[in-house]
Amino acid sequence: DAPKYGNDDSRADAIGKAARDGILACFDHYNKLGGASGRRLELTALDDGGDGAKTLANAKSLVDQRKVFAMLGTVGTAAGAQLAPYMVNKRALLFGSVSGAAELHKNPPDRYVFNFRPSVEVEIKRLVYYFTTNRQPQISAKNLALFAQGDDGAGKLDAHGQSAYDAVTSVLDTGFKISKANIVAATHTRGTLDT
């Protein structure tokens, strides 16, 4: 078997733990000052393992059964893609997600979604322009290819890979007049080092 990122070593896991630690430090500070309008702030952290369906199940448990009013510090494109529409529908706050998912970057913005990271589209656009304009030596846009995250190595993109693919094809089409048919793309299995 190809090596997998261990739970403690994965980037998303580390980001999630850092978000949790920051939120707990903030809550501890305000709880020592009397909480929010006299109410103690509490954090319930649930692990979704990077699975968007599990993220949604966790959110339903928290919002519908435990009656939480906000989701904080969620990590990943799959989580953002699943959570944003659900939270908007529930009129519950989704705050500080670490995700470039398009669902978190609507224009005009959803009134219950507050995200601080740029969209995948903005990040990819800047990356493409860096390689084609700023980098020395410059790389021709027609020589760029996409190696995106997928559900498997056979070409099926996951939510993160699809976001990257859509962003690359958009910027190459609009900025460089390169059609989708002329863009080389390949996938790798999510979470593996066997690429």
Disulfide bonds with the S-S distance in Angstrom:
none
